[in-house]
């Protein structure tokens, strides 16, 4: 290009460049300011590339606009179209400012390739008078506008750059609006399907009407019962509301990850997924389940066991659901993992063997040992019973029920029945065989210890629990653990749990959370305190978790709750 055609302000670029590095440093400072402004505003910087075969023109264009102030980052300047294309092919820009006539690859070919690969790129031509035919071709390709070099002024270039930015923002706004409409329709459809599935599972026929089933479900589906591994321990540490929050977040992450499918909660401890399985089914949907489980682990820190079963029609929904639950229950004896429906070669409950007494015989022997207070004999019978379970692998619910029968036979005349029933609830929540046997033996030790100490009566236990409650009232905003409290009143941890629930109606951690939420309500009445300060003073270290728990408990976020309070005069 003929540099004599440049206007004086761009023609002074050489003199500006010779002034030293000050302008370059100022330009970098502008870019840094733009990046900081973009970060504060939660938006990303726009990207621009400049292409011209004459360095003085490239420098002049760069120096004519305060790019940082416009929130635009210069990703590079290039001497010809081919050099630019090597960069733009894989890393698109928002705005391309290019000369038309250049060696190797001209601006028209660069524009054609760029808009074919990245059709949303905004292109500005910088042209001489005798390039008008090329400009006309560029406008047909989709070039936004052009500037004539002989009359080019920084104000004109800035106006065109802002025109491009306005078009980009309008396109993004339209994209957001379309995305919002699509997400709203998708969420509405999923909620409707969730309700239809739950209704179908509750009805006697256990099926979903053909009209209610989505197309992907008609082609074959898998129902997956999801159990959080270690949930009992998690509830012991953080409370039952924490488990509910976890399951809801898992449901949200599933919808963020899976393109098709539905997720819904069953009870307070189980998440159920229905995902496409294709015609014929039978193959575990590992790609989608693997991706979802990975996100659960990364974002929430949870590990899961998943049991899957397959269906070919919506009418067999309930049977498939029950089969998926049975598959997930394999965790009890086999540990966590991904399980399909039971089949040949998989662990099954065995028929009773003559090597082991029946459960009825063991129960009778245990009652005899209890009557004679022969603890050694009773322990031997319990060990034999555990060995029978381990070998025979009966249904997990049957194992839990028999564990309660063991406890009842040993302590029915020594403990209040309501306490034993609380213990049964704990046994029912056991996730694995090892966890159940450990819990069973811990309960036996705890009941014996309380009887020996004479604290097994209602009055004796109430005195100890009242002592624990007084301790909690003094320390509930600080660090306090279940083991710490049990040691304080000289009880085993498991026995303390049972007695605390019996006398207060709450698990220890849920009782503690109620106190802390009550304190938070009181502190929210002070408008000078920030939300994170309220959380800390109430005993919560994580303000985000505090906000979720507060809303789950009260139905309002801390901010909403504060706004509803009457204003102080």
C-alpha positions as CSV (number, residue, x, y, z in Angstrom):
1,X,0.0,0.0,0.0
2,X,1.1,3.6,-0.6
3,X,1.9,5.0,2.8
4,X,1.6,8.6,1.3
5,X,-2.2,8.1,1.4
6,X,-2.1,7.9,5.2
7,X,-3.6,10.9,7.1
8,X,-1.3,12.9,9.1
9,X,-2.4,11.5,12.5
10,X,-1.7,7.9,11.4
11,X,1.4,9.1,9.5
12,X,2.9,10.3,12.7
13,X,3.0,6.7,13.9
14,X,6.7,6.5,13.1
15,X,7.5,9.5,15.3
16,X,5.4,8.1,18.1
17,X,7.2,4.8,17.9
18,X,10.6,6.6,18.1
19,X,9.6,8.3,21.3
20,X,10.7,5.2,23.1
21,X,8.9,2.6,25.1
22,X,6.6,5.0,27.0
23,X,3.7,4.6,24.5
24,X,4.1,0.9,24.5
25,X,4.0,0.8,28.3
26,X,1.0,3.1,28.3
27,X,-0.8,0.8,25.8
28,X,0.0,-2.2,28.1
29,X,-1.4,-0.3,31.0
30,X,-4.6,0.4,29.1
31,X,-4.9,-3.2,28.3
32,X,-4.4,-4.2,32.0
33,X,-7.0,-1.6,33.0
34,X,-9.5,-3.1,30.5
35,X,-8.9,-6.6,31.8
36,X,-9.4,-5.4,35.4
37,X,-12.6,-3.6,34.4
38,X,-13.9,-6.7,32.6
39,X,-13.1,-8.9,35.6
40,X,-14.9,-6.5,38.0
41,X,-17.9,-6.4,35.7
42,X,-18.0,-10.2,35.3
43,X,-17.5,-10.0,31.5
44,X,-14.7,-11.2,29.3
45,X,-12.6,-9.0,27.0
46,X,-13.3,-8.8,23.3
47,X,-10.5,-9.9,21.0
48,X,-9.3,-8.0,17.9
49,X,-6.6,-8.8,15.3
50,X,-5.1,-6.3,12.9
51,X,-3.8,-7.3,9.5
52,X,-1.8,-5.1,7.0
53,X,1.4,-5.6,5.1
54,X,2.9,-2.3,6.2
55,X,4.1,-2.0,9.8
56,X,3.5,1.7,10.0
57,X,-0.2,1.2,9.2
58,X,-0.6,-1.6,11.8
59,X,1.1,0.6,14.4
60,X,-1.1,3.5,13.5
61,X,-4.3,1.5,13.9
62,X,-3.1,0.2,17.2
63,X,-2.2,3.6,18.5
64,X,-5.5,5.2,17.3
65,X,-7.9,3.6,19.8
66,X,-7.7,3.2,23.6
67,X,-8.4,-0.5,23.4
68,X,-8.2,-1.2,27.1
69,X,-10.9,1.4,27.8
70,X,-13.1,-0.3,25.2
71,X,-12.5,-3.6,26.9
72,X,-10.8,-5.0,23.8
73,X,-7.6,-7.0,23.9
74,X,-5.2,-7.0,20.9
75,X,-4.3,-10.6,20.2
76,X,-1.8,-9.7,17.5
77,X,-1.0,-7.8,14.3
78,X,0.0,-9.7,11.1
79,X,1.7,-8.8,7.9
80,X,-0.5,-10.8,5.5
81,X,-3.6,-13.0,5.4
82,X,-1.8,-16.3,5.6
83,X,0.1,-15.4,8.7
84,X,-3.2,-14.2,10.3
85,X,-5.1,-17.3,9.3
86,X,-2.7,-19.6,11.0
87,X,-3.7,-17.9,14.3
88,X,-7.4,-17.2,13.6
89,X,-8.2,-20.7,12.3
90,X,-8.1,-22.2,15.8
91,X,-8.4,-19.1,17.9
92,X,-11.2,-16.8,16.7
93,X,-11.4,-13.1,17.3
94,X,-14.4,-10.9,17.8
95,X,-13.2,-8.1,15.4
96,X,-10.9,-8.5,12.4
97,X,-9.5,-5.3,11.0
98,X,-7.8,-6.1,7.7
99,X,-6.3,-4.5,4.6
100,X,-7.5,-5.9,1.3
101,X,-4.5,-6.0,-1.0
102,X,-1.7,-8.0,0.6
103,X,0.9,-10.5,-0.6
104,X,0.6,-14.3,0.0
105,X,-3.1,-14.1,1.0
106,X,-5.3,-11.0,0.5
107,X,-7.9,-9.6,2.8
108,X,-10.8,-11.0,0.7
109,X,-9.6,-14.6,1.0
110,X,-8.8,-14.1,4.7
111,X,-12.3,-12.8,5.3
112,X,-13.9,-15.6,3.3
113,X,-12.1,-18.3,5.4
114,X,-12.7,-16.5,8.7
115,X,-16.4,-16.1,8.2
116,X,-16.8,-19.7,7.0
117,X,-15.1,-21.0,10.2
118,X,-16.2,-18.3,12.6
119,X,-19.4,-16.6,11.2
120,X,-19.8,-14.2,14.1
121,X,-16.5,-12.4,13.6
122,X,-17.0,-8.8,12.7
123,X,-14.8,-7.7,9.9
124,X,-13.7,-4.1,9.1
125,X,-11.9,-3.4,5.8
126,X,-9.2,-0.7,5.6
127,X,-9.0,0.3,1.9
128,X,-7.6,2.7,-0.6
129,X,-9.8,4.5,-3.1
130,X,-8.9,2.2,-5.9
131,X,-10.0,-0.9,-3.9
132,X,-13.7,-0.2,-4.1
133,X,-14.6,-3.2,-6.2
134,X,-12.9,-5.4,-3.5
135,X,-14.8,-3.5,-0.8
136,X,-18.1,-4.3,-2.6
137,X,-17.1,-8.0,-2.7
138,X,-16.3,-7.9,1.0
139,X,-19.7,-6.4,1.9
140,X,-21.3,-9.3,0.1
141,X,-19.3,-11.7,2.2
142,X,-20.6,-10.0,5.4
143,X,-18.1,-7.3,6.2
144,X,-19.5,-4.8,8.7
145,X,-18.1,-1.7,7.1
146,X,-14.9,-0.2,5.6
147,X,-12.6,2.8,6.2
148,X,-10.8,4.7,3.5
149,X,-7.1,5.2,4.4
150,X,-6.9,8.8,2.9
151,X,-9.7,10.0,5.2
152,X,-9.1,7.7,8.2
153,X,-9.3,9.4,11.5
154,X,-9.1,7.8,15.0
155,X,-12.7,8.9,15.7
156,X,-14.0,7.1,12.6
157,X,-12.1,3.9,13.6
158,X,-13.4,4.1,17.1
159,X,-17.0,4.6,15.9
160,X,-16.7,1.5,13.7
161,X,-15.2,-0.6,16.5
162,X,-18.1,0.4,18.8
163,X,-20.5,-0.4,16.1
164,X,-19.0,-3.9,15.9
165,X,-19.1,-4.2,19.7
166,X,-22.8,-3.2,19.7
167,X,-23.6,-5.9,17.2
168,X,-21.7,-8.5,19.2
169,X,-23.5,-7.5,22.4
170,X,-26.9,-7.6,20.7
171,X,-26.2,-11.1,19.4
172,X,-25.1,-12.2,22.8
173,X,-28.3,-10.8,24.4
174,X,-30.4,-12.6,21.8
175,X,-28.5,-15.8,22.6
176,X,-29.1,-15.4,26.3
177,X,-32.8,-14.7,25.7
178,X,-33.1,-17.9,23.5
179,X,-31.1,-19.9,26.1
180,X,-33.4,-18.7,28.8
181,X,-36.5,-19.6,26.9
182,X,-35.1,-23.0,26.0
183,X,-34.0,-23.6,29.6
184,X,-37.4,-22.6,30.9
185,X,-39.2,-25.0,28.6
186,X,-36.7,-27.7,29.4
187,X,-37.0,-27.3,33.1
188,X,-40.8,-27.2,32.8
189,X,-40.8,-30.4,30.7
190,X,-38.5,-32.1,33.2
191,X,-40.6,-31.2,36.2
192,X,-43.7,-32.4,34.4
193,X,-41.9,-35.7,33.6
194,X,-40.7,-36.0,37.3
195,X,-44.3,-35.6,38.5
196,X,-45.6,-38.1,35.9
197,X,-43.1,-40.7,36.9
198,X,-43.7,-40.3,40.6
199,X,-47.4,-40.6,40.0
200,X,-47.0,-43.7,37.9
201,X,-44.8,-45.4,40.6
202,X,-47.4,-44.6,43.2
203,X,-50.4,-46.1,41.2
204,X,-51.3,-49.7,41.2
205,X,-50.5,-50.3,37.5
206,X,-47.0,-48.9,38.0
207,X,-46.8,-47.7,34.4
208,X,-46.4,-44.4,32.5
209,X,-48.8,-43.6,29.7
210,X,-47.4,-43.5,26.2
211,X,-48.4,-39.8,25.9
212,X,-46.4,-38.9,29.0
213,X,-43.2,-40.7,28.0
214,X,-40.6,-38.7,26.0
215,X,-39.3,-40.1,22.7
216,X,-35.9,-41.1,24.2
217,X,-37.7,-43.2,26.8
218,X,-39.8,-45.1,24.2
219,X,-36.5,-46.3,22.6
220,X,-35.3,-47.9,25.8
221,X,-34.2,-46.6,29.2
222,X,-32.3,-47.4,32.3
223,X,-33.5,-46.5,35.8
224,X,-30.6,-45.9,38.2
225,X,-31.0,-45.8,42.0
226,X,-28.2,-43.6,43.4
227,X,-27.0,-44.0,47.0
228,X,-24.5,-41.7,48.6
229,X,-21.7,-43.7,50.1
230,X,-20.9,-42.9,53.7
231,X,-24.2,-41.0,54.1
232,X,-24.8,-42.2,57.7
233,X,-21.5,-40.8,58.8
234,X,-22.2,-37.5,56.9
235,X,-25.5,-37.1,58.6
236,X,-23.9,-37.8,61.9
237,X,-21.4,-35.0,61.3
238,X,-23.6,-32.4,59.5
239,X,-27.2,-33.4,60.1
240,X,-30.0,-34.8,58.0
241,X,-30.7,-31.4,56.3
242,X,-27.2,-31.6,54.9
243,X,-28.1,-34.9,53.1
244,X,-31.2,-33.2,51.6
245,X,-29.1,-30.3,50.3
246,X,-26.5,-32.8,48.8
247,X,-29.2,-34.7,47.0
248,X,-30.8,-31.5,45.5
249,X,-27.3,-30.3,44.3
250,X,-26.7,-33.8,42.8
251,X,-30.0,-33.4,40.9
252,X,-29.0,-30.0,39.6
253,X,-25.6,-31.3,38.5
254,X,-27.2,-34.2,36.7
255,X,-29.3,-31.8,34.6
256,X,-26.3,-29.6,33.9
257,X,-24.4,-32.7,32.6
258,X,-26.9,-35.0,30.9
259,X,-28.5,-33.9,27.7
260,X,-31.5,-36.3,28.2
261,X,-33.0,-37.9,31.3
262,X,-34.9,-37.1,34.4
263,X,-33.8,-37.1,38.1
264,X,-36.0,-37.1,41.2
265,X,-35.7,-37.7,44.9
266,X,-37.2,-40.7,46.7
267,X,-37.5,-40.2,50.4
268,X,-34.7,-38.3,52.1
269,X,-31.8,-40.5,51.2
270,X,-32.1,-41.6,47.5
271,X,-31.8,-40.0,44.1
272,X,-33.3,-41.8,41.1
273,X,-32.2,-41.2,37.5
274,X,-33.9,-42.3,34.3
275,X,-31.6,-42.1,31.3
276,X,-31.7,-43.3,27.7
277,X,-30.4,-46.9,27.2
278,X,-31.2,-47.5,23.5
279,X,-33.1,-50.3,21.9
280,X,-32.7,-53.6,23.7
281,X,-31.0,-52.0,26.8
282,X,-28.8,-54.4,28.8
283,X,-25.7,-52.2,28.6
284,X,-24.9,-50.0,31.5
285,X,-25.0,-46.3,30.5
286,X,-21.5,-45.8,31.8
287,X,-20.6,-42.6,29.8
288,X,-23.3,-40.5,31.2
289,X,-23.2,-42.0,34.6
290,X,-19.4,-41.7,34.7
291,X,-19.5,-38.0,33.8
292,X,-22.2,-37.3,36.3
293,X,-20.5,-39.2,39.1
294,X,-17.2,-37.4,38.3
295,X,-18.9,-34.0,38.7
296,X,-20.5,-35.1,41.9
297,X,-17.1,-36.1,43.3
298,X,-15.4,-32.9,42.1
299,X,-18.1,-30.4,43.0
300,X,-19.6,-32.0,46.1
301,X,-17.0,-34.4,47.3
302,X,-19.4,-37.4,47.3
303,X,-19.0,-41.0,46.2
304,X,-21.9,-43.0,45.1
305,X,-23.2,-46.5,44.5
306,X,-25.5,-46.8,41.5
307,X,-27.9,-49.7,40.7
308,X,-29.3,-49.9,37.2
309,X,-32.2,-51.9,35.6
310,X,-33.5,-51.6,32.0
311,X,-36.9,-51.1,30.5
312,X,-38.2,-51.2,27.0
313,X,-41.6,-49.6,27.6
314,X,-43.1,-47.0,29.9
315,X,-45.7,-49.5,31.2
316,X,-43.1,-51.6,33.1
317,X,-41.8,-48.6,35.0
318,X,-42.4,-49.8,38.5
319,X,-40.8,-53.2,38.0
320,X,-37.7,-51.6,36.5
321,X,-37.6,-49.2,39.4
322,X,-37.7,-52.0,42.0
323,X,-35.0,-53.9,40.1
324,X,-32.7,-50.9,40.2
325,X,-33.2,-50.6,43.9
326,X,-32.3,-54.3,44.3
327,X,-29.2,-53.7,42.2
328,X,-28.1,-50.8,44.4
329,X,-28.6,-52.9,47.6
330,X,-25.7,-55.1,46.4
331,X,-23.6,-52.5,48.0
332,X,-24.5,-54.0,51.4
333,X,-22.4,-57.1,50.9
334,X,-20.2,-56.2,47.9
335,X,-19.3,-52.5,48.6
336,X,-19.9,-49.4,46.5
337,X,-19.8,-49.3,42.7
338,X,-21.9,-49.5,39.6
339,X,-24.2,-52.5,39.4
340,X,-26.6,-53.9,36.8
341,X,-29.5,-56.2,37.5
342,X,-28.7,-59.5,39.2
343,X,-27.8,-62.3,36.8
344,X,-25.9,-65.5,36.5
345,X,-22.6,-65.5,38.3
346,X,-23.5,-62.6,40.6
347,X,-23.8,-62.9,44.4
348,X,-27.2,-64.2,45.4
349,X,-28.8,-65.2,48.7
350,X,-28.3,-68.9,49.3
351,X,-30.7,-71.5,50.6
352,X,-30.3,-72.3,54.3
353,X,-27.5,-74.8,55.0
354,X,-27.5,-77.5,57.6
355,X,-24.1,-76.2,58.7
356,X,-25.8,-73.2,60.4
357,X,-28.7,-73.2,62.8
358,X,-31.7,-71.4,61.6
359,X,-32.4,-67.8,62.8
360,X,-35.2,-69.1,64.9
361,X,-32.9,-71.5,66.7
362,X,-30.3,-68.8,67.2
363,X,-32.9,-66.5,68.6
364,X,-34.1,-69.1,71.1
365,X,-30.5,-69.8,72.3
366,X,-29.9,-66.0,72.7
367,X,-33.0,-65.6,74.8
368,X,-31.8,-68.4,77.1
369,X,-28.4,-66.7,77.4
370,X,-30.1,-63.4,78.2
371,X,-32.2,-64.9,81.0
372,X,-29.1,-66.4,82.6
373,X,-27.1,-63.2,82.0
374,X,-24.4,-65.3,80.3
375,X,-22.7,-62.6,78.3
376,X,-19.9,-64.9,77.0
377,X,-22.5,-67.4,75.6
378,X,-24.5,-64.5,74.1
379,X,-21.5,-63.1,72.4
380,X,-20.7,-66.5,70.9
381,X,-24.2,-66.8,69.5
382,X,-24.0,-63.3,68.0
383,X,-20.7,-64.2,66.3
384,X,-22.3,-67.3,64.9
385,X,-25.3,-65.3,63.6
386,X,-22.9,-62.8,61.9
387,X,-21.1,-65.7,60.3
388,X,-24.3,-67.1,59.0
389,X,-25.2,-63.7,57.4
390,X,-21.8,-63.4,55.8
391,X,-22.0,-66.9,54.3
392,X,-25.7,-67.0,53.3
393,X,-26.0,-63.3,52.3
394,X,-29.7,-63.0,52.8
395,X,-31.7,-59.9,51.9
396,X,-30.1,-56.8,53.6
397,X,-33.5,-55.8,55.1
398,X,-33.8,-59.2,56.6
399,X,-30.3,-58.9,58.1
400,X,-31.3,-55.5,59.7
401,X,-34.5,-57.0,61.1
402,X,-32.6,-59.9,62.6
403,X,-30.1,-57.6,64.1
404,X,-32.9,-55.8,65.9
405,X,-34.2,-59.1,67.1
406,X,-30.8,-59.8,68.6
407,X,-30.8,-56.5,70.5
408,X,-34.4,-57.0,71.7
409,X,-33.7,-60.6,72.9
410,X,-30.7,-59.4,75.0
411,X,-32.0,-56.2,76.5
412,X,-35.8,-56.1,76.4
413,X,-35.9,-56.4,80.2
414,X,-33.1,-54.0,80.8
415,X,-33.8,-51.0,78.5
416,X,-36.9,-49.0,77.6
417,X,-38.4,-50.3,74.4
418,X,-38.5,-46.8,72.8
419,X,-34.7,-46.7,73.2
420,X,-34.4,-50.1,71.5
421,X,-36.6,-48.8,68.7
422,X,-34.3,-45.8,68.2
423,X,-31.5,-48.2,67.9
424,X,-33.3,-50.1,65.3
425,X,-33.7,-46.9,63.2
426,X,-29.9,-46.6,63.4
427,X,-29.5,-50.3,62.3
428,X,-31.8,-49.7,59.3
429,X,-29.6,-46.8,58.1
430,X,-26.5,-49.0,58.0
431,X,-25.1,-49.1,54.4
432,X,-22.8,-52.1,54.4
433,X,-22.6,-55.4,56.2
434,X,-19.4,-54.3,58.0
435,X,-21.1,-51.1,59.2
436,X,-24.2,-53.0,60.5
437,X,-22.1,-55.6,62.5
438,X,-19.9,-52.8,64.0
439,X,-23.0,-50.9,65.0
440,X,-24.8,-54.0,66.4
441,X,-21.8,-54.8,68.6
442,X,-21.4,-51.2,69.7
443,X,-25.1,-51.1,70.8
444,X,-24.6,-54.3,72.7
445,X,-21.6,-52.9,74.5
446,X,-23.4,-49.6,75.2
447,X,-26.5,-51.2,76.7
448,X,-24.4,-53.4,78.9
449,X,-22.3,-50.5,80.1
450,X,-25.3,-48.4,81.0
451,X,-27.0,-51.3,82.9
452,X,-23.8,-51.9,84.8
453,X,-23.5,-48.2,85.7
454,X,-27.1,-48.0,86.8
455,X,-27.8,-45.3,84.2
456,X,-30.2,-47.4,82.2
457,X,-33.3,-46.0,83.8
458,X,-35.2,-43.1,82.4
459,X,-34.3,-40.9,85.4
460,X,-30.7,-41.8,85.3
461,X,-30.3,-41.2,81.6
462,X,-32.3,-38.0,81.7
463,X,-29.9,-36.5,84.3
464,X,-27.0,-37.3,82.0
465,X,-28.7,-35.9,78.9
466,X,-29.7,-32.7,80.8
467,X,-26.1,-32.3,81.7
468,X,-25.1,-32.7,78.0
469,X,-27.8,-30.2,76.9
470,X,-26.4,-27.6,79.4
471,X,-22.9,-28.1,78.0
472,X,-24.3,-27.6,74.4
473,X,-26.0,-24.4,75.5
474,X,-22.7,-23.0,76.7
475,X,-20.6,-24.1,73.7
476,X,-22.9,-24.4,70.6
477,X,-21.3,-21.5,68.7
478,X,-17.9,-23.1,68.9
479,X,-16.4,-26.4,67.9
480,X,-18.3,-29.3,69.5
481,X,-18.4,-33.0,68.5
482,X,-20.6,-36.0,69.3
483,X,-17.6,-37.9,70.8
484,X,-16.8,-34.9,73.0
485,X,-20.3,-34.9,74.5
486,X,-20.4,-38.7,74.9
487,X,-17.1,-38.5,76.9
488,X,-18.4,-35.6,78.9
489,X,-21.4,-37.7,80.3
490,X,-19.4,-41.0,80.3
491,X,-21.4,-42.8,77.7
492,X,-20.4,-44.7,74.6
493,X,-21.0,-42.6,71.5
494,X,-23.7,-44.9,70.1
495,X,-25.6,-45.2,73.3
496,X,-25.4,-41.4,73.8
497,X,-26.9,-41.0,70.3
498,X,-29.9,-43.2,71.2
499,X,-30.5,-41.6,74.6
500,X,-30.2,-38.0,73.2
501,X,-32.7,-38.8,70.5
502,X,-35.0,-40.4,73.0
503,X,-35.0,-37.4,75.4
504,X,-34.9,-34.5,73.0
505,X,-36.6,-35.9,69.8
506,X,-33.6,-34.8,67.8
507,X,-30.3,-36.2,66.7
508,X,-27.4,-34.4,68.3
509,X,-26.2,-32.6,65.2
510,X,-29.8,-31.6,64.2
511,X,-30.3,-30.2,67.7
512,X,-27.1,-28.2,67.4
513,X,-28.1,-26.8,64.1
514,X,-31.4,-25.7,65.5
515,X,-29.6,-23.8,68.2
516,X,-27.3,-22.2,65.7
517,X,-30.1,-21.2,63.3
518,X,-32.0,-19.7,66.2
519,X,-28.9,-17.6,67.1
520,X,-28.6,-16.6,63.5
521,X,-32.2,-15.3,63.4
522,X,-31.4,-13.2,66.5
523,X,-28.3,-11.8,65.0
524,X,-30.0,-11.0,61.7
525,X,-32.0,-8.4,63.6
526,X,-28.8,-6.3,63.8
527,X,-28.5,-4.6,60.5
528,X,-24.9,-3.6,61.2
529,X,-23.8,-7.2,60.9
530,X,-22.9,-8.7,57.5
531,X,-24.2,-12.1,56.6
532,X,-20.8,-13.7,56.9
533,X,-20.4,-12.2,60.4
534,X,-23.8,-13.6,61.4
535,X,-22.7,-17.0,60.1
536,X,-19.4,-17.0,62.1
537,X,-21.0,-15.8,65.3
538,X,-23.7,-18.5,65.0
539,X,-21.1,-21.3,64.7
540,X,-20.9,-21.7,60.9
541,X,-17.5,-21.5,59.2
542,X,-18.9,-21.6,55.6
543,X,-21.2,-18.7,54.8
544,X,-22.4,-20.3,51.5
545,X,-23.4,-23.5,53.4
546,X,-24.9,-21.4,56.2
547,X,-27.2,-19.7,53.6
548,X,-28.4,-22.9,52.1
549,X,-29.0,-24.5,55.5
550,X,-30.8,-21.4,56.7
551,X,-33.1,-21.4,53.7
552,X,-33.7,-25.1,54.0
553,X,-34.7,-24.6,57.6
554,X,-36.7,-21.4,57.5
555,X,-37.9,-21.2,53.9
556,X,-36.0,-17.9,53.3
557,X,-32.5,-16.9,52.7
558,X,-30.7,-14.8,55.4
559,X,-31.1,-11.7,53.4
560,X,-34.8,-12.4,52.8
561,X,-35.4,-13.2,56.4
562,X,-33.7,-9.9,57.5
563,X,-35.8,-7.9,55.0
564,X,-39.0,-9.3,56.6
565,X,-38.0,-8.3,60.1
566,X,-39.7,-5.2,61.5
567,X,-37.3,-2.2,61.3
568,X,-35.7,-1.0,64.4
569,X,-36.5,2.5,65.4
